[in-house]
Amino acid sequence: MGDAKRRKAALGDKYGKEENIFPWLPLTKSQGEQFVKWTTKGAWVGIGFLVAYWVTIRLIGPTLGWWQVS
C-alpha cells in the first residue's frame, strides 16, 4: 500500500481538506496567507499616500502660500 493510500485511510473524511490555523479559528492556512498579502499591499498604499501628503504639505504648500514652514 502506498503512502498516499495510508494517509487517506488514516485521515478519512479530512483527507484533501485544508487545515485550520488554530482548531478554534475557522480560517484555513491559505486564507491566512491571503490576509497577510492584502494587508501588506494596503500598508504600502498607505505609505504611498503618506509620502504624497508629506510632499504636498512640506514642499508644494509653502510655495503656494498656504502656510509658513520654519
mmCIF file of the N, C-alpha and C atoms, coordinates in Angstrom:
data_MODEL
# 
_entry.id   MODEL 
# 
loop_
_atom_site.group_PDB 
_atom_site.id 
_atom_site.type_symbol 
_atom_site.label_atom_id 
_atom_site.label_alt_id 
_atom_site.label_comp_id 
_atom_site.label_asym_id 
_atom_site.label_entity_id 
_atom_site.label_seq_id 
_atom_site.pdbx_PDB_ins_code 
_atom_site.Cartn_x 
_atom_site.Cartn_y 
_atom_site.Cartn_z 
_atom_site.occupancy 
_atom_site.B_iso_or_equiv 
_atom_site.pdbx_formal_charge 
_atom_site.auth_seq_id 
_atom_site.auth_comp_id 
_atom_site.auth_asym_id 
_atom_site.auth_atom_id 
_atom_site.pdbx_PDB_model_num 
ATOM 1   N N  . MET A 1 1  ? 0.842   -1.169 0.000  1.00 0.00 ? 1  MET A N  1 
ATOM 2   C CA . MET A 1 1  ? 0.000   0.000  0.000  1.00 0.00 ? 1  MET A CA 1 
ATOM 3   C C  . MET A 1 1  ? 0.891   1.237  0.000  1.00 0.00 ? 1  MET A C  1 
ATOM 4   N N  . GLY A 1 2  ? 0.578   2.204  -0.841 1.00 0.00 ? 2  GLY A N  1 
ATOM 5   C CA . GLY A 1 2  ? 1.386   3.417  -0.935 1.00 0.00 ? 2  GLY A CA 1 
ATOM 6   C C  . GLY A 1 2  ? 1.133   4.370  0.216  1.00 0.00 ? 2  GLY A C  1 
ATOM 7   N N  . ASP A 1 3  ? 2.029   5.329  0.331  1.00 0.00 ? 3  ASP A N  1 
ATOM 8   C CA . ASP A 1 3  ? 1.939   6.295  1.427  1.00 0.00 ? 3  ASP A CA 1 
ATOM 9   C C  . ASP A 1 3  ? 0.670   7.132  1.336  1.00 0.00 ? 3  ASP A C  1 
ATOM 10  N N  . ALA A 1 4  ? 0.286   7.555  0.137  1.00 0.00 ? 4  ALA A N  1 
ATOM 11  C CA . ALA A 1 4  ? -0.924  8.363  -0.026 1.00 0.00 ? 4  ALA A CA 1 
ATOM 12  C C  . ALA A 1 4  ? -2.166  7.576  0.392  1.00 0.00 ? 4  ALA A C  1 
ATOM 13  N N  . LYS A 1 5  ? -2.211  6.298  0.086  1.00 0.00 ? 5  LYS A N  1 
ATOM 14  C CA . LYS A 1 5  ? -3.370  5.480  0.466  1.00 0.00 ? 5  LYS A CA 1 
ATOM 15  C C  . LYS A 1 5  ? -3.430  5.298  1.979  1.00 0.00 ? 5  LYS A C  1 
ATOM 16  N N  . ARG A 1 6  ? -2.261  5.157  2.617  1.00 0.00 ? 6  ARG A N  1 
ATOM 17  C CA . ARG A 1 6  ? -2.230  5.037  4.071  1.00 0.00 ? 6  ARG A CA 1 
ATOM 18  C C  . ARG A 1 6  ? -2.721  6.319  4.729  1.00 0.00 ? 6  ARG A C  1 
ATOM 19  N N  . ARG A 1 7  ? -2.262  7.443  4.184  1.00 0.00 ? 7  ARG A N  1 
ATOM 20  C CA . ARG A 1 7  ? -2.710  8.726  4.728  1.00 0.00 ? 7  ARG A CA 1 
ATOM 21  C C  . ARG A 1 7  ? -4.209  8.902  4.549  1.00 0.00 ? 7  ARG A C  1 
ATOM 22  N N  . LYS A 1 8  ? -4.724  8.535  3.381  1.00 0.00 ? 8  LYS A N  1 
ATOM 23  C CA . LYS A 1 8  ? -6.158  8.653  3.111  1.00 0.00 ? 8  LYS A CA 1 
ATOM 24  C C  . LYS A 1 8  ? -6.956  7.774  4.068  1.00 0.00 ? 8  LYS A C  1 
ATOM 25  N N  . ALA A 1 9  ? -6.463  6.582  4.320  1.00 0.00 ? 9  ALA A N  1 
ATOM 26  C CA . ALA A 1 9  ? -7.153  5.684  5.250  1.00 0.00 ? 9  ALA A CA 1 
ATOM 27  C C  . ALA A 1 9  ? -7.099  6.226  6.679  1.00 0.00 ? 9  ALA A C  1 
ATOM 28  N N  . ALA A 1 10 ? -5.985  6.846  7.047  1.00 0.00 ? 10 ALA A N  1 
ATOM 29  C CA . ALA A 1 10 ? -5.838  7.362  8.410  1.00 0.00 ? 10 ALA A CA 1 
ATOM 30  C C  . ALA A 1 10 ? -6.669  8.621  8.633  1.00 0.00 ? 10 ALA A C  1 
ATOM 31  N N  . LEU A 1 11 ? -6.738  9.492  7.629  1.00 0.00 ? 11 LEU A N  1 
ATOM 32  C CA . LEU A 1 11 ? -7.453  10.756 7.798  1.00 0.00 ? 11 LEU A CA 1 
ATOM 33  C C  . LEU A 1 11 ? -8.946  10.635 7.544  1.00 0.00 ? 11 LEU A C  1 
ATOM 34  N N  . GLY A 1 12 ? -9.344  9.717  6.722  1.00 0.00 ? 12 GLY A N  1 
ATOM 35  C CA . GLY A 1 12 ? -10.766 9.522  6.457  1.00 0.00 ? 12 GLY A CA 1 
ATOM 36  C C  . GLY A 1 12 ? -11.386 10.692 5.712  1.00 0.00 ? 12 GLY A C  1 
ATOM 37  N N  . ASP A 1 13 ? -12.421 11.308 6.299  1.00 0.00 ? 13 ASP A N  1 
ATOM 38  C CA . ASP A 1 13 ? -13.120 12.424 5.647  1.00 0.00 ? 13 ASP A CA 1 
ATOM 39  C C  . ASP A 1 13 ? -12.283 13.686 5.559  1.00 0.00 ? 13 ASP A C  1 
ATOM 40  N N  . LYS A 1 14 ? -11.273 13.821 6.400  1.00 0.00 ? 14 LYS A N  1 
ATOM 41  C CA . LYS A 1 14 ? -10.442 15.032 6.401  1.00 0.00 ? 14 LYS A CA 1 
ATOM 42  C C  . LYS A 1 14 ? -9.398  15.031 5.282  1.00 0.00 ? 14 LYS A C  1 
ATOM 43  N N  . TYR A 1 15 ? -9.259  13.938 4.556  1.00 0.00 ? 15 TYR A N  1 
ATOM 44  C CA . TYR A 1 15 ? -8.236  13.837 3.514  1.00 0.00 ? 15 TYR A CA 1 
ATOM 45  C C  . TYR A 1 15 ? -8.518  14.831 2.392  1.00 0.00 ? 15 TYR A C  1 
ATOM 46  N N  . GLY A 1 16 ? -7.536  15.617 2.027  1.00 0.00 ? 16 GLY A N  1 
ATOM 47  C CA . GLY A 1 16 ? -7.653  16.579 0.939  1.00 0.00 ? 16 GLY A CA 1 
ATOM 48  C C  . GLY A 1 16 ? -8.202  17.931 1.360  1.00 0.00 ? 16 GLY A C  1 
ATOM 49  N N  . LYS A 1 17 ? -8.597  18.075 2.610  1.00 0.00 ? 17 LYS A N  1 
ATOM 50  C CA . LYS A 1 17 ? -9.100  19.353 3.094  1.00 0.00 ? 17 LYS A CA 1 
ATOM 51  C C  . LYS A 1 17 ? -7.969  20.104 3.779  1.00 0.00 ? 17 LYS A C  1 
ATOM 52  N N  . GLU A 1 18 ? -8.050  21.440 3.680  1.00 0.00 ? 18 GLU A N  1 
ATOM 53  C CA . GLU A 1 18 ? -7.018  22.254 4.311  1.00 0.00 ? 18 GLU A CA 1 
ATOM 54  C C  . GLU A 1 18 ? -7.182  22.274 5.824  1.00 0.00 ? 18 GLU A C  1 
ATOM 55  N N  . GLU A 1 19 ? -6.050  22.431 6.497  1.00 0.00 ? 19 GLU A N  1 
ATOM 56  C CA . GLU A 1 19 ? -6.058  22.549 7.955  1.00 0.00 ? 19 GLU A CA 1 
ATOM 57  C C  . GLU A 1 19 ? -6.399  23.970 8.352  1.00 0.00 ? 19 GLU A C  1 
ATOM 58  N N  . ASN A 1 20 ? -7.013  24.119 9.525  1.00 0.00 ? 20 ASN A N  1 
ATOM 59  C CA . ASN A 1 20 ? -7.223  25.441 10.084 1.00 0.00 ? 20 ASN A CA 1 
ATOM 60  C C  . ASN A 1 20 ? -5.940  25.916 10.741 1.00 0.00 ? 20 ASN A C  1 
ATOM 61  N N  . ILE A 1 21 ? -5.812  27.225 10.868 1.00 0.00 ? 21 ILE A N  1 
ATOM 62  C CA . ILE A 1 21 ? -4.637  27.783 11.526 1.00 0.00 ? 21 ILE A CA 1 
ATOM 63  C C  . ILE A 1 21 ? -4.618  27.336 12.986 1.00 0.00 ? 21 ILE A C  1 
ATOM 64  N N  . PHE A 1 22 ? -5.748  27.522 13.664 1.00 0.00 ? 22 PHE A N  1 
ATOM 65  C CA . PHE A 1 22 ? -5.954  27.033 15.022 1.00 0.00 ? 22 PHE A CA 1 
ATOM 66  C C  . PHE A 1 22 ? -7.246  26.235 15.030 1.00 0.00 ? 22 PHE A C  1 
ATOM 67  N N  . PRO A 1 23 ? -7.374  25.246 15.877 1.00 0.00 ? 23 PRO A N  1 
ATOM 68  C CA . PRO A 1 23 ? -8.608  24.460 15.888 1.00 0.00 ? 23 PRO A CA 1 
ATOM 69  C C  . PRO A 1 23 ? -9.855  25.291 16.203 1.00 0.00 ? 23 PRO A C  1 
ATOM 70  N N  . TRP A 1 24 ? -9.717  26.330 17.011 1.00 0.00 ? 24 TRP A N  1 
ATOM 71  C CA . TRP A 1 24 ? -10.851 27.154 17.402 1.00 0.00 ? 24 TRP A CA 1 
ATOM 72  C C  . TRP A 1 24 ? -11.102 28.312 16.450 1.00 0.00 ? 24 TRP A C  1 
ATOM 73  N N  . LEU A 1 25 ? -10.234 28.521 15.453 1.00 0.00 ? 25 LEU A N  1 
ATOM 74  C CA . LEU A 1 25 ? -10.376 29.622 14.498 1.00 0.00 ? 25 LEU A CA 1 
ATOM 75  C C  . LEU A 1 25 ? -10.761 29.060 13.137 1.00 0.00 ? 25 LEU A C  1 
ATOM 76  N N  . PRO A 1 26 ? -11.920 29.445 12.592 1.00 0.00 ? 26 PRO A N  1 
ATOM 77  C CA . PRO A 1 26 ? -12.362 28.836 11.332 1.00 0.00 ? 26 PRO A CA 1 
ATOM 78  C C  . PRO A 1 26 ? -11.724 29.462 10.096 1.00 0.00 ? 26 PRO A C  1 
ATOM 79  N N  . LEU A 1 27 ? -10.401 29.633 10.100 1.00 0.00 ? 27 LEU A N  1 
ATOM 80  C CA . LEU A 1 27 ? -9.673  30.149 8.949  1.00 0.00 ? 27 LEU A CA 1 
ATOM 81  C C  . LEU A 1 27 ? -8.633  29.123 8.521  1.00 0.00 ? 27 LEU A C  1 
ATOM 82  N N  . THR A 1 28 ? -8.553  28.891 7.225  1.00 0.00 ? 28 THR A N  1 
ATOM 83  C CA . THR A 1 28 ? -7.553  27.950 6.727  1.00 0.00 ? 28 THR A CA 1 
ATOM 84  C C  . THR A 1 28 ? -6.221  28.669 6.534  1.00 0.00 ? 28 THR A C  1 
ATOM 85  N N  . LYS A 1 29 ? -5.197  27.896 6.303  1.00 0.00 ? 29 LYS A N  1 
ATOM 86  C CA . LYS A 1 29 ? -3.868  28.473 6.122  1.00 0.00 ? 29 LYS A CA 1 
ATOM 87  C C  . LYS A 1 29 ? -3.804  29.346 4.875  1.00 0.00 ? 29 LYS A C  1 
ATOM 88  N N  . SER A 1 30 ? -4.458  28.941 3.795  1.00 0.00 ? 30 SER A N  1 
ATOM 89  C CA . SER A 1 30 ? -4.428  29.766 2.581  1.00 0.00 ? 30 SER A CA 1 
ATOM 90  C C  . SER A 1 30 ? -5.182  31.074 2.790  1.00 0.00 ? 30 SER A C  1 
ATOM 91  N N  . GLN A 1 31 ? -6.246  31.070 3.581  1.00 0.00 ? 31 GLN A N  1 
ATOM 92  C CA . GLN A 1 31 ? -6.952  32.307 3.891  1.00 0.00 ? 31 GLN A CA 1 
ATOM 93  C C  . GLN A 1 31 ? -6.069  33.230 4.730  1.00 0.00 ? 31 GLN A C  1 
ATOM 94  N N  . GLY A 1 32 ? -5.293  32.667 5.630  1.00 0.00 ? 32 GLY A N  1 
ATOM 95  C CA . GLY A 1 32 ? -4.357  33.460 6.423  1.00 0.00 ? 32 GLY A CA 1 
ATOM 96  C C  . GLY A 1 32 ? -3.284  34.092 5.560  1.00 0.00 ? 32 GLY A C  1 
ATOM 97  N N  . GLU A 1 33 ? -2.768  33.329 4.603  1.00 0.00 ? 33 GLU A N  1 
ATOM 98  C CA . GLU A 1 33 ? -1.763  33.862 3.688  1.00 0.00 ? 33 GLU A CA 1 
ATOM 99  C C  . GLU A 1 33 ? -2.347  34.978 2.827  1.00 0.00 ? 33 GLU A C  1 
ATOM 100 N N  . GLN A 1 34 ? -3.583  34.810 2.376  1.00 0.00 ? 34 GLN A N  1 
ATOM 101 C CA . GLN A 1 34 ? -4.248  35.833 1.572  1.00 0.00 ? 34 GLN A CA 1 
ATOM 102 C C  . GLN A 1 34 ? -4.463  37.103 2.402  1.00 0.00 ? 34 GLN A C  1 
ATOM 103 N N  . PHE A 1 35 ? -4.820  36.961 3.677  1.00 0.00 ? 35 PHE A N  1 
ATOM 104 C CA . PHE A 1 35 ? -4.989  38.115 4.559  1.00 0.00 ? 35 PHE A CA 1 
ATOM 105 C C  . PHE A 1 35 ? -3.680  38.885 4.693  1.00 0.00 ? 35 PHE A C  1 
ATOM 106 N N  . VAL A 1 36 ? -2.579  38.176 4.881  1.00 0.00 ? 36 VAL A N  1 
ATOM 107 C CA . VAL A 1 36 ? -1.274  38.830 5.013  1.00 0.00 ? 36 VAL A CA 1 
ATOM 108 C C  . VAL A 1 36 ? -0.919  39.553 3.721  1.00 0.00 ? 36 VAL A C  1 
ATOM 109 N N  . LYS A 1 37 ? -1.218  38.933 2.586  1.00 0.00 ? 37 LYS A N  1 
ATOM 110 C CA . LYS A 1 37 ? -0.928  39.547 1.286  1.00 0.00 ? 37 LYS A CA 1 
ATOM 111 C C  . LYS A 1 37 ? -1.701  40.853 1.107  1.00 0.00 ? 37 LYS A C  1 
ATOM 112 N N  . TRP A 1 38 ? -2.989  40.844 1.421  1.00 0.00 ? 38 TRP A N  1 
ATOM 113 C CA . TRP A 1 38 ? -3.824  42.039 1.275  1.00 0.00 ? 38 TRP A CA 1 
ATOM 114 C C  . TRP A 1 38 ? -3.409  43.137 2.243  1.00 0.00 ? 38 TRP A C  1 
ATOM 115 N N  . THR A 1 39 ? -3.116  42.779 3.492  1.00 0.00 ? 39 THR A N  1 
ATOM 116 C CA . THR A 1 39 ? -2.745  43.808 4.460  1.00 0.00 ? 39 THR A CA 1 
ATOM 117 C C  . THR A 1 39 ? -1.381  44.412 4.141  1.00 0.00 ? 39 THR A C  1 
ATOM 118 N N  . THR A 1 40 ? -0.469  43.620 3.602  1.00 0.00 ? 40 THR A N  1 
ATOM 119 C CA . THR A 1 40 ? 0.828   44.152 3.194  1.00 0.00 ? 40 THR A CA 1 
ATOM 120 C C  . THR A 1 40 ? 0.658   45.138 2.045  1.00 0.00 ? 40 THR A C  1 
ATOM 121 N N  . LYS A 1 41 ? -0.158  44.768 1.076  1.00 0.00 ? 41 LYS A N  1 
ATOM 122 C CA . LYS A 1 41 ? -0.422  45.669 -0.049 1.00 0.00 ? 41 LYS A CA 1 
ATOM 123 C C  . LYS A 1 41 ? -1.090  46.952 0.447  1.00 0.00 ? 41 LYS A C  1 
ATOM 124 N N  . GLY A 1 42 ? -2.021  46.838 1.365  1.00 0.00 ? 42 GLY A N  1 
ATOM 125 C CA . GLY A 1 42 ? -2.695  48.011 1.921  1.00 0.00 ? 42 GLY A CA 1 
ATOM 126 C C  . GLY A 1 42 ? -1.739  48.915 2.680  1.00 0.00 ? 42 GLY A C  1 
ATOM 127 N N  . ALA A 1 43 ? -0.802  48.310 3.388  1.00 0.00 ? 43 ALA A N  1 
ATOM 128 C CA . ALA A 1 43 ? 0.182   49.103 4.123  1.00 0.00 ? 43 ALA A CA 1 
ATOM 129 C C  . ALA A 1 43 ? 1.049   49.905 3.163  1.00 0.00 ? 43 ALA A C  1 
ATOM 130 N N  . TRP A 1 44 ? 1.465   49.301 2.054  1.00 0.00 ? 44 TRP A N  1 
ATOM 131 C CA . TRP A 1 44 ? 2.276   50.027 1.077  1.00 0.00 ? 44 TRP A CA 1 
ATOM 132 C C  . TRP A 1 44 ? 1.493   51.158 0.410  1.00 0.00 ? 44 TRP A C  1 
ATOM 133 N N  . VAL A 1 45 ? 0.214   50.934 0.158  1.00 0.00 ? 45 VAL A N  1 
ATOM 134 C CA . VAL A 1 45 ? -0.625  52.008 -0.395 1.00 0.00 ? 45 VAL A CA 1 
ATOM 135 C C  . VAL A 1 45 ? -0.712  53.150 0.609  1.00 0.00 ? 45 VAL A C  1 
ATOM 136 N N  . GLY A 1 46 ? -0.891  52.829 1.880  1.00 0.00 ? 46 GLY A N  1 
ATOM 137 C CA . GLY A 1 46 ? -0.938  53.852 2.914  1.00 0.00 ? 46 GLY A CA 1 
ATOM 138 C C  . GLY A 1 46 ? 0.360   54.632 3.019  1.00 0.00 ? 46 GLY A C  1 
ATOM 139 N N  . ILE A 1 47 ? 1.484   53.946 2.901  1.00 0.00 ? 47 ILE A N  1 
ATOM 140 C CA . ILE A 1 47 ? 2.785   54.620 2.931  1.00 0.00 ? 47 ILE A CA 1 
ATOM 141 C C  . ILE A 1 47 ? 2.909   55.565 1.743  1.00 0.00 ? 47 ILE A C  1 
ATOM 142 N N  . GLY A 1 48 ? 2.433   55.131 0.577  1.00 0.00 ? 48 GLY A N  1 
ATOM 143 C CA . GLY A 1 48 ? 2.464   55.991 -0.614 1.00 0.00 ? 48 GLY A CA 1 
ATOM 144 C C  . GLY A 1 48 ? 1.632   57.246 -0.424 1.00 0.00 ? 48 GLY A C  1 
ATOM 145 N N  . PHE A 1 49 ? 0.424   57.108 0.145  1.00 0.00 ? 49 PHE A N  1 
ATOM 146 C CA . PHE A 1 49 ? -0.409  58.279 0.418  1.00 0.00 ? 49 PHE A CA 1 
ATOM 147 C C  . PHE A 1 49 ? 0.246   59.200 1.431  1.00 0.00 ? 49 PHE A C  1 
ATOM 148 N N  . LEU A 1 50 ? 0.881   58.635 2.438  1.00 0.00 ? 50 LEU A N  1 
ATOM 149 C CA . LEU A 1 50 ? 1.565   59.443 3.441  1.00 0.00 ? 50 LEU A CA 1 
ATOM 150 C C  . LEU A 1 50 ? 2.704   60.247 2.821  1.00 0.00 ? 50 LEU A C  1 
ATOM 151 N N  . VAL A 1 51 ? 3.474   59.639 1.948  1.00 0.00 ? 51 VAL A N  1 
ATOM 152 C CA . VAL A 1 51 ? 4.573   60.343 1.276  1.00 0.00 ? 51 VAL A CA 1 
ATOM 153 C C  . VAL A 1 51 ? 4.011   61.450 0.382  1.00 0.00 ? 51 VAL A C  1 
ATOM 154 N N  . ALA A 1 52 ? 2.949   61.162 -0.367 1.00 0.00 ? 52 ALA A N  1 
ATOM 155 C CA . ALA A 1 52 ? 2.342   62.181 -1.228 1.00 0.00 ? 52 ALA A CA 1 
ATOM 156 C C  . ALA A 1 52 ? 1.809   63.345 -0.385 1.00 0.00 ? 52 ALA A C  1 
ATOM 157 N N  . TYR A 1 53 ? 1.187   63.057 0.736  1.00 0.00 ? 53 TYR A N  1 
ATOM 158 C CA . TYR A 1 53 ? 0.677   64.092 1.627  1.00 0.00 ? 53 TYR A CA 1 
ATOM 159 C C  . TYR A 1 53 ? 1.831   64.926 2.170  1.00 0.00 ? 53 TYR A C  1 
ATOM 160 N N  . TRP A 1 54 ? 2.901   64.281 2.596  1.00 0.00 ? 54 TRP A N  1 
ATOM 161 C CA . TRP A 1 54 ? 4.053   64.987 3.147  1.00 0.00 ? 54 TRP A CA 1 
ATOM 162 C C  . TRP A 1 54 ? 4.679   65.908 2.103  1.00 0.00 ? 54 TRP A C  1 
ATOM 163 N N  . VAL A 1 55 ? 4.836   65.405 0.875  1.00 0.00 ? 55 VAL A N  1 
ATOM 164 C CA . VAL A 1 55 ? 5.406   66.229 -0.194 1.00 0.00 ? 55 VAL A CA 1 
ATOM 165 C C  . VAL A 1 55 ? 4.518   67.440 -0.450 1.00 0.00 ? 55 VAL A C  1 
ATOM 166 N N  . THR A 1 56 ? 3.218   67.229 -0.457 1.00 0.00 ? 56 THR A N  1 
ATOM 167 C CA . THR A 1 56 ? 2.287   68.337 -0.691 1.00 0.00 ? 56 THR A CA 1 
ATOM 168 C C  . THR A 1 56 ? 2.397   69.389 0.409  1.00 0.00 ? 56 THR A C  1 
ATOM 169 N N  . ILE A 1 57 ? 2.386   68.965 1.648  1.00 0.00 ? 57 ILE A N  1 
ATOM 170 C CA . ILE A 1 57 ? 2.432   69.899 2.765  1.00 0.00 ? 57 ILE A CA 1 
ATOM 171 C C  . ILE A 1 57 ? 3.796   70.561 2.891  1.00 0.00 ? 57 ILE A C  1 
ATOM 172 N N  . ARG A 1 58 ? 4.845   69.791 2.756  1.00 0.00 ? 58 ARG A N  1 
ATOM 173 C CA . ARG A 1 58 ? 6.197   70.301 3.032  1.00 0.00 ? 58 ARG A CA 1 
ATOM 174 C C  . ARG A 1 58 ? 6.777   71.100 1.876  1.00 0.00 ? 58 ARG A C  1 
ATOM 175 N N  . LEU A 1 59 ? 6.563   70.680 0.648  1.00 0.00 ? 59 LEU A N  1 
ATOM 176 C CA . LEU A 1 59 ? 7.223   71.325 -0.484 1.00 0.00 ? 59 LEU A CA 1 
ATOM 177 C C  . LEU A 1 59 ? 6.288   72.197 -1.319 1.00 0.00 ? 59 LEU A C  1 
ATOM 178 N N  . ILE A 1 60 ? 5.129   71.699 -1.641 1.00 0.00 ? 60 ILE A N  1 
ATOM 179 C CA . ILE A 1 60 ? 4.238   72.437 -2.534 1.00 0.00 ? 60 ILE A CA 1 
ATOM 180 C C  . ILE A 1 60 ? 3.449   73.494 -1.772 1.00 0.00 ? 60 ILE A C  1 
ATOM 181 N N  . GLY A 1 61 ? 3.007   73.188 -0.564 1.00 0.00 ? 61 GLY A N  1 
ATOM 182 C CA . GLY A 1 61 ? 2.202   74.109 0.233  1.00 0.00 ? 61 GLY A CA 1 
ATOM 183 C C  . GLY A 1 61 ? 2.846   75.461 0.455  1.00 0.00 ? 61 GLY A C  1 
ATOM 184 N N  . PRO A 1 62 ? 4.078   75.524 0.941  1.00 0.00 ? 62 PRO A N  1 
ATOM 185 C CA . PRO A 1 62 ? 4.698   76.831 1.175  1.00 0.00 ? 62 PRO A CA 1 
ATOM 186 C C  . PRO A 1 62 ? 4.896   77.653 -0.103 1.00 0.00 ? 62 PRO A C  1 
ATOM 187 N N  . THR A 1 63 ? 5.140   76.999 -1.208 1.00 0.00 ? 63 THR A N  1 
ATOM 188 C CA . THR A 1 63 ? 5.325   77.760 -2.455 1.00 0.00 ? 63 THR A CA 1 
ATOM 189 C C  . THR A 1 63 ? 4.024   78.387 -2.924 1.00 0.00 ? 63 THR A C  1 
ATOM 190 N N  . LEU A 1 64 ? 2.895   77.807 -2.550 1.00 0.00 ? 64 LEU A N  1 
ATOM 191 C CA . LEU A 1 64 ? 1.601   78.370 -2.910 1.00 0.00 ? 64 LEU A CA 1 
ATOM 192 C C  . LEU A 1 64 ? 1.085   79.328 -1.848 1.00 0.00 ? 64 LEU A C  1 
ATOM 193 N N  . GLY A 1 65 ? 1.819   79.489 -0.734 1.00 0.00 ? 65 GLY A N  1 
ATOM 194 C CA . GLY A 1 65 ? 1.451   80.430 0.314  1.00 0.00 ? 65 GLY A CA 1 
ATOM 195 C C  . GLY A 1 65 ? 0.377   79.897 1.239  1.00 0.00 ? 65 GLY A C  1 
ATOM 196 N N  . TRP A 1 66 ? 0.226   78.567 1.359  1.00 0.00 ? 66 TRP A N  1 
ATOM 197 C CA . TRP A 1 66 ? -0.795  78.015 2.244  1.00 0.00 ? 66 TRP A CA 1 
ATOM 198 C C  . TRP A 1 66 ? -0.476  78.334 3.687  1.00 0.00 ? 66 TRP A C  1 
ATOM 199 N N  . TRP A 1 67 ? 0.761   78.137 4.116  1.00 0.00 ? 67 TRP A N  1 
ATOM 200 C CA . TRP A 1 67 ? 1.210   78.474 5.449  1.00 0.00 ? 67 TRP A CA 1 
ATOM 201 C C  . TRP A 1 67 ? 2.727   78.475 5.467  1.00 0.00 ? 67 TRP A C  1 
ATOM 202 N N  . GLN A 1 68 ? 3.255   79.100 6.493  1.00 0.00 ? 68 GLN A N  1 
ATOM 203 C CA . GLN A 1 68 ? 4.701   79.212 6.595  1.00 0.00 ? 68 GLN A CA 1 
ATOM 204 C C  . GLN A 1 68 ? 5.264   78.019 7.356  1.00 0.00 ? 68 GLN A C  1 
ATOM 205 N N  . VAL A 1 69 ? 6.383   77.489 6.832  1.00 0.00 ? 69 VAL A N  1 
ATOM 206 C CA . VAL A 1 69 ? 7.091   76.404 7.497  1.00 0.00 ? 69 VAL A CA 1 
ATOM 207 C C  . VAL A 1 69 ? 8.443   76.952 7.900  1.00 0.00 ? 69 VAL A C  1 
ATOM 208 N N  . SER A 1 70 ? 8.770   76.839 9.179  1.00 0.00 ? 70 SER A N  1 
ATOM 209 C CA . SER A 1 70 ? 10.015  77.407 9.679  1.00 0.00 ? 70 SER A CA 1 
ATOM 210 C C  . SER A 1 70 ? 11.200  76.579 9.265  1.00 0.00 ? 70 SER A C  1 
# 
